[in-house]
Amino acid sequence: MKKYNTAKSKELFFETKKYLVDGVSSSFHKADNEEYPVCMTHGKGSHLYGVDGNDYIDYVAGFGPMILGYAPDVINEAVTKQLAKGSQFSAPTEDLCRLAKKLTEIIPCAEMVSFQSSGTEANMHAWRVARAYTGKMKIVKFEGQYHGWADEQKVTIGAESIDDLGPREKVNKLMPTAGQRVSTADDLIIAPWNDVDVLEKILREQGDEIAAVLMEPYMCDEGPILPKPGFLSTAKELCRQHNVLLIFDEVITGFRLSLGGAQQYFGVTPDMAVFGKAIAGGISLSMICGSREIMSAGHPSGTFNATPIAVAASLATIGELEKPGTYEKMDAIGKRLTDGILDIGKKHGIKVYANHHNAICQMQIGMDRAPLDFRDCLQNVNREAYDRFYLLARDYGVRLTSGRGRIYISTAHTEADIDRTLEVFDYILPLSVK
Ligand SMILES: Cc1ncc(COP(=O)(O)O)c(C=O)c1O
């Protein structure tokens, strides 16, 4: 198998680094363990093309938004049409009304919606609405779950070991970024996810002060972990008992597990939800939603909230995803990939776990069963092997998310993409595990 030459990417990255902090525009555009990232020229469908002339089968999906693949004709056409009419009016439009109505029809918890531009902003707004509605200030957030980079959000999102996390009953507040205001975490309670007992205790003892329990309903950002059977419905019932709102952060799961998100997929409807990433197929748009009563508790401003461009892209994305068989096709592609990963693991006698759920797949090296929670991953996933796997995949034409084992499927992925990917994985898996 021939290794890609990426000399031009290296040169371009170090030139960019002279003018742009870290040489990338978001910290994960370069993995910690790579000297330089591959620089791209364009994408089409499930492939990205590098400045070095290399062709990559991509499973990063621009961090999630590209659920229809890169440069999908249907979005290009909708956006181009709208561009000709104007990109920004700061006024309602007919399409805005259509989109808001459509979202309330497809998302179970949505009686009303409110738009923002990024997942970070939408989560900030959701927390504020929850506090305004309940008159309480504390938010329960779970270890290993990322909801955005704002001071109050980026708390205990990662850890080197479970010692850093502290006891399950009183998880440490880890604020990883220099300059984060420590006092913003005063109103946070950090809990282990998938643990009903600890959640019950927190709500019993502090429910009077807690506005909301916020969670990724399928923990994805730091590496996929499924909710234990009954965890989501029990969390909902506990929240109801203590007059606390349950908020699902569906920034990743929204439109990926199903059009109605994880709440539709798992059949548990939260009080509020936050959507972003895939809802406009690659143009920035995010949204919070909930009942009419809750959503009336606050309204944000924002120059770029739901621009006509984003609205056009979102309507086009929904139109595609609504076509019969779309999710079944993505699920079948994900199954082909993850069955293949499991077979490769068996063939080489290497412990690998893989699973697929519509447009989200996962793989973990070092485990041969589903991870139970964040601590289980920290203790048992072979992160060094995955880091090497990530770099090797890149060298042989497969683009993965670094460090986390999360794999995004789009409507553009083909069986041929999967078969080629598996050939590469078959070659690199033994090389990754020393
Ligand atoms: C679950 C989750 N919530 C919120 C965010 C923040 O979204 P954004 O990067 O659009 O600000 C992310 C981003 O990766 C995420 O994965």
The ligand as an SDF file (V2000), in Angstrom:
LIG
                    3D

 16 16  0  0  0  0  0  0  0  0999 V2000
  -22.4040   17.9430   21.7320 C   0  0  0  0  0  0  0  0  0  0  0  0
  -21.8650   19.2820   21.3300 C   0  0  0  0  0  0  0  0  0  0  0  0
  -22.4330   20.3910   21.8170 N   0  0  0  0  0  0  0  0  0  0  0  0
  -21.9980   21.6150   21.4930 C   0  0  0  0  0  0  0  0  0  0  0  0
  -20.9310   21.7860   20.6300 C   0  0  0  0  0  0  0  0  0  0  0  0
  -20.4600   23.1540   20.2780 C   0  0  0  0  0  0  0  0  0  0  0  0
  -20.8390   23.4360   18.9570 O   0  0  0  0  0  0  0  0  0  0  0  0
  -20.0500   24.5290   18.0880 P   0  0  0  0  0  0  0  0  0  0  0  0
  -18.7060   23.9550   17.7830 O   0  0  0  0  0  0  0  0  0  0  0  0
  -20.9110   24.6930   16.8790 O   0  0  0  0  0  0  0  0  0  0  0  0
  -19.9750   25.7600   18.9150 O   0  0  0  0  0  0  0  0  0  0  0  0
  -20.3190   20.6620   20.0850 C   0  0  0  0  0  0  0  0  0  0  0  0
  -19.1790   20.8090   19.1600 C   0  0  0  0  0  0  0  0  0  0  0  0
  -18.4670   19.9250   18.8040 O   0  0  0  0  0  0  0  0  0  0  0  0
  -20.7850   19.3720   20.4490 C   0  0  0  0  0  0  0  0  0  0  0  0
  -20.2190   18.2630   19.9770 O   0  0  0  0  0  0  0  0  0  0  0  0
  1  2  1  0
  2  3  1  0
  2 15  2  0
  3  4  2  0
  4  5  1  0
  5  6  1  0
  5 12  2  0
  6  7  1  0
  7  8  1  0
  8  9  2  0
  8 10  1  0
  8 11  1  0
 12 13  1  0
 12 15  1  0
 13 14  2  0
 15 16  1  0
M  END
$$$$
